[in-house]
């Protein structure tokens, strides 16, 4: 089944359903705010839910950020 995901997501939001969106890229790879030349071709920050998925900003209730630290101490 092929469906317009923007319409589907907004229907589910209006029905009161909760949607989990996950991205595995770091914010330093963001196409607008990343560190060139190590950027990706899309936005990786929370705003990408609005621009990439068509979810309205007021529909976002919770944002959870997970990060890791890599130590290069020798």
N, C-alpha and C positions, 0 to 999 in steps of 0.2 A: 504494500500500500504506500503510495506516495502522497505526502500531505505537506501543506505549508506550515512549517514549524512555528513561525511567528504567530500565526492565527491559533494554532493548537496550544502553545504555551500561554497565550493571553486568555484563552477560554478556560484553561485549567486554573489560572490565577483568579479569574472571576468566579470560579466554582469553589474557591477557598482551598484548593489543593496546594501543597507545599512542593517546591521544586528545588532539587539540589543540583548546583552547577559546579563543575570541578575543572580546573586547568592545571596542568603540570609544569608550565613554563614559569620562569621567574620574572619579576617586574623589571629586572635589568635587561631582559630580552624584549621588552615592549617596543613596538615599532615607533612610537612617538617619544618615549622617555628612556629607552634602553641605551646601552653603551655600544656605539657603532664600532666595529662591524659585526658585533655579536648579537644582532637583533633578529627577531622573528618577523614574519610577514603579517602579524596581527597584534591586536592589543591584548595584553595579559593581565591588566589590572581590573579592578571591580567594575569600572565603567564599561568594559567590554561586554558585560551582560546586557547593557542597554543598547550599545551600538551593534554588537554582533548577533544577539538573539532577539532583539526587539522587545525586551522586557522593560516596562516603564520604571523609572527610577523610584517612584513611590511604592512599587511592589517589593522592593528589596528590604527585607526586615533585618537580616543578620548577615554579617560578613565575618568569616573566620580566616585568619591568615596563619599559615604554617611556614616556618622557615628552618633552615639548618645552617650551621656554621662549620666551615671547613678550616681547620688550622693548618698552616704551612710551617709551623715551628720545627726546626731541625736541631 
